[in-house]
Structures are given as structure tokens and as C-alpha cells.
Amino acid sequence: MSFSEIESEQENLFSHIPVLAQEVVEGLTVQPGGHYLDATVGGGGHSSLILQAAEDVRITALDQDQQAIAAARATLMEYGDRVQFHHTNFADYDPGEQQFDGILTDLGVSSAQFDIGDRGFSFRHTAPLDMRMNQTQSLTAAEVINSWEEVKLANLFFTYGEERLSRQIARRIVQQRPFETTTELAEAIAHAVPPKYRYGRIHPATRTFQALRIAVNRELEVLETFLQKAPHWLKPGGRIVIISFHSLEDRIVKHALKGSELLKVITKKPIEATEKEIRQNGRARSAKLRVAVRSPLE
């Protein structure tokens, strides 16, 4: 397979059904001529809907994943210079004096990142222990697994993965390391837990892999930084819409929106997917959407 064919295949993988699509457009109250920031553009699904929602809409699209940027460029090609792309983490973005009519952030890991085997996010594929969203950074999952102390690993798995068996798992990892691949690590984790947990509803390595991904990408830290900055990027009356996928993220989002002096929370409780959407797109099952509006200037 040629490089261009591989690139095309990866772009197709990043194409996915955007979760809570109608709720996002309604939450942003997309207006003709509006300028919106998609802080996690992914495959471009949500941005496409925003651009279609009203005339002359513009998008500034961010993503720290270069493969996602490439996929979004292909998806949104027809909109030309109405879309501007930036390869950056949303916490590092600096819009200067620019303010937006709305900001969207979808905090979920795309299915493409799990499906592209060599990224190392999933134990369904044998791959190097990588897990970097931004592949220019140095820290990988392999470094965490193979060099961190047992207590630090156990705390990581418990805090970020909410893994009750974190100590047993960390002990087994330290005993058996070094690990090179995702499947080697998943196998060790499976044998670190009692037999009754090996064949449950989810694979016993699921929470540990989540914790590793969060740590490698500093996901909660950068989310907190973004939530401090983003309200200042909104025009008065502009809205911020955030979709989270697990309780740690949602808790941070909830308190940050509520605690901001610039924002008024619109959603007292998070908006969740309907049963119909969940049947059509299982990824929507754990999605929680919160909306806030920047208060008018006095």
C-alpha cells in the first residue's frame, strides 16, 4: 500500500458520526456570519454541521493530532478559506485579540485513534505502547509503564482509571516489565486480577489503559487550563459547548463553568443522548454536553 493510500485510509477512519449533533448546533445557537472555534476538530464532523447551520459561517479548527487535521481538511475542503486549521493543543492556543461567537470542545477519543493500530491506544491491536495524541511530544505510555515506581503507577490507575484493583495491577506490571506492546501489557493486567474479573462486561485492562492515556496526554491538566482561558475568547453573548465522556472530565467541566465569573451556565444538568441516538451510535452512550454563555458587558 502506498503512502497516499495509507493516508486516505486514515482519513476515512477519522470520519465518524458526531455525537449529540443537533444539541451542539442548538447549544451554540449558530448565527449567519458567525465565527466559531472547534477546539477539537477530529474528523470535522461537528464543524461540518456548524458550517451548514447558517450562511457565511467561519470555523477556526484546532487539533493536536496531525492525522485528525489531515482528515478534517479532506472533510471540510468544500468550505475553502471559511475554515482555518491549527495543529495545536487547545490549552496552548492563543487567538490574540480574536473573539468567537461560540466554542465547541468534544473531549472524546475518536474511534480512529483506537482503530489505527500503531497509535497504541487499544489492546485490540498489537502495537507499540505509544498513546500520544500529539506525536511530536516525547512522553509515551511505554515510558510510564516501564519507568514509574509501583506506588506512582497504582495511584495513577486508581485516580485516572478509577481502578479498584490498582495495587495488584501495578505490582504485576513492575514484576514483569519491561513491556513493549499493548497486547503484552493487557495480558499481564488480565492475569493480575482475580479470574471472575477477567471475563466481565469490560476487559480488565480497560481502566488501566484509560488512565495511561490521560497521563500521557495530560488530559485533565490541559482541560483545566483550557477552561480558564476559553471564556475570555468568547464575545459577550457567545456560547461554549463542551462534550465529555467520563466522570473525571465532566466534574472538571461542571465546576469550571459554574465557577467562571464570565459565564452563566445554561444546562443545570448535562444533556445526554437519546436512546435512538445510542442505538445508532454506541459512542454517544457516555456523552455529556454542557453549555454556558458569556455574560453581556456591563
N, C-alpha and C positions, 0 to 999 in steps of 0.2 A: 504493500500500500504506500502511495506517495505521500509526501508531507502535506500537500494540499488536500488530499483525500482524508488524511487523519484530522486535519484542521476542520474540514467540513463536517466530519462525523462528530467532533467535539461540539461544534456549534449546534448541531441537531440535538445532542444530548442536553444542552442548556435550554432548549425550548421546552417549556413546561406550562401547565395551566396555572395562571396566577391565582393564589388563594384570596378569598373574600374580595373578588374583583369589583363587584358593584358597590360594596361597602367602602372600598378605598376611594372610588370616584366620588361617591356621595360625601364621604368624610372630608375630602379635600375641597368640596364644592367648586369643581373645576370651572373656571371662567374664561370666556373668549379673550385671547391675547395674554393670558396668564403665563407666568414663568414659574416652573416647578422644579424642585430638586428631588431626584430619585437617588437617595444616598446609597442604595444597594441595588444597582440596576439588574444584576444577574443576567438572565437571558433576554431581558427587555419586555417581558410580558405586561407588567404593570404600566411601564412607560408608554407602551403602545395604546393601552386603554385610555390613559390620560390624554394623549395626543388626539385620540379620536373623539374625546368627550366634548370638545368645543373648538371653535375656529382659531387658528393662529396661535395655538398653544406652543410654548417652548419648554424644553427639558434640559436641565444640566444633570448628567448621569455620572455617578461615581461607582467604582468597584475596585477592590484591592486585588481581585483575581483577573489576571490578564486574559485567560480563556473566556471568562464571562464577558469582558469588554468586547472581545472579538465576536462572540455570539450576539451580543446586543447590537453591535454595529450592523451585522447582517440583518437582524430582525427589523431595525429601525431605519434602514438605508433609504427608504422612500421619503422620509421626512427631511432629508438633507441637513442643511445648517440650522434647522429648528432644534436639533439635538447636539449638544456639546459633551464630549466624553472626557473623563479624567481618571487615570489609573492611580487611585489613592485610597487609603482607609478613611472612612468618613470622619474619624476623630482628628485626622491630620489635615483635612481640607480647610482652605482659607478662601472664602468668597470675596475678600476685600470689602468694598462698600456695597456689593450686590446684596439685595434682599429678595426673598421669594414670596410668591403668593401661597405656596404650600410646600411642605416637605414630607416625603414618604420614606420610610425605612422598613424593609422586610428582613427580619433578623434570622430567618431560617437558612439552613444549609441547603443548597439546591440539590435536587436528585442527581444532577450531572456530576457534582463533586463526589458523590458516592459511587456513581456508575463508571467514572473514568478511573480505571483500576489503579494506575500508577500514582494517584494522588494520596493513597494510603488512608483515606477516611473510613473505609469499610473493611470488615473482616470477611466479607463475601468474596473478595478477590485477594489473591496472594500478591502483595505489593510491599515496597519499602515503607517503613514506619515514618511517614512524612507529615501529613495533615496540615501543611501550611496553606492558608488561603492566599497569602502573598508569597509567591515562590522566590522572591528576592530576599526575604528575611533569612536569618541564619538558624534560629532555633527550630528543631524538628521534634517530632514525637519520639524518635529513636534516642535523641539526647536526653530527653526527660526520663524515659524508661530505663535507660542504661547507666545514668549517672546520678540521679537524685537519690537521696537517702530514703530508707524504708519508711520512716515516720513521715517525711515530707510527701512521699507517694500516697501513703494511707490517708493523710489529711486532704490531699488533692482529690482522691477518689470519693471521699465522704462529702466534701464541701461542694464540688462542682458536679459530681455524678450522683449525689445522694445515695451512694452505695453503702448499704448496711454491713456488707462483708469486706469492707475496705482493708482492714488489717490483714486478713487471711490472704487476700489477693496481692497486697503489697509484699507480704512475706514470701509468697511463692515466686513472684517476679524477681525479687532480689536473689533468691536461691538459684534461679535458673538463667538469669541473664548472662551474657548479652543476647538480645533479640534483634533480628534483622527485618523480619516481615510481619505483616498484620496477622496472618493466619497462625504463625508461631505463638504470638502473644495471646491471641484469642484462645488457642488450645490450652496454654498454661493457665489462663484465667478460669476456663471451664473446669479444670482439674483442681483448682484451688477452693472451689465451693462444694458444699455437700451435694450428693447425687440428686436429691429432689429439686435442686435449683438448676440443674443442667438442662432439664427438659421442660422448663416452664414456658410461659407465654412469650417471653423475650429471651434472647441469648444472654447468658451470664456475663458476657463481655460488653454488652451494650452501654451500660452506665460508665464503665471504665473508659471506653473509647470516647464517650461524650466529654468526660472530664479532661481527657488528654487534649481533645480538640479545642476546648475552651481555654486551657492553659497555654497551648502552643500559640494560639492566635490572640491571647489576652482579651478575649471577647467581652468579658464583663467590665474590665478596666476601660477599654476603649468605648464601650457603650455609655459608661458614666461620663466620660469626657465629652462625648458627642452630645449627650443630653444637657450638659452645662452650656455648650456653645450654641446649639441649634436654635433655641428661642430667639437669640439675637439676630439670626439670619432671616427671620420672618418679618414681612411687612405687618404693620398694625392690621388686625383682622385676618391675617394669614393663619393657616391651619397646619398642624403637624399630625401625621398619622403614622402609628408605629404598630407593626405586627410582630409579636413574639411567639415562641414555640415551647418554652419551658418555664417553670415557675421562678427560677432564679432571675431570668431576664424580665419577666412580667412584673416581678416585685420591684426591680430597679426602675422600670419604666413608670409604674404607678406612682411611686414616691417622688420621682424626679418631676413628673408633670404636675403633680399636686403641690410640690414644694417650690415651683418656679414662681417668682414674683411677676414674671411677664406673661404667664399663661393662665387661661381659665379652662378647666377640664370640661369637655363635652360629654364624655362617656363615664358615668359614675361606676358602671360595671363594664368589663370588656365585652366587645361584640365577638360572637363566636359563629362558626359556620353552621348552616342549616344541615339537617340530616340528608337532604337532597344533594347538597354540595359534597358532603363527606362520602356519599355513595359514589359520586363521580370522580372525586379526588381525595384519596385517603390522607394525603399530606395535610389537608385542611383540618383534620380531626383535633389537633392540639393547638391550632392557631388562635391567638387572642389579639384583638385590634382595639387600640385606644386612640382617642382623638382629643386634641386640645387646640385652643385658638389663642393667638396673641392679642392681648387687650389693646383697645384703641389708645393712642397717645392722648394724655390729658391736655 
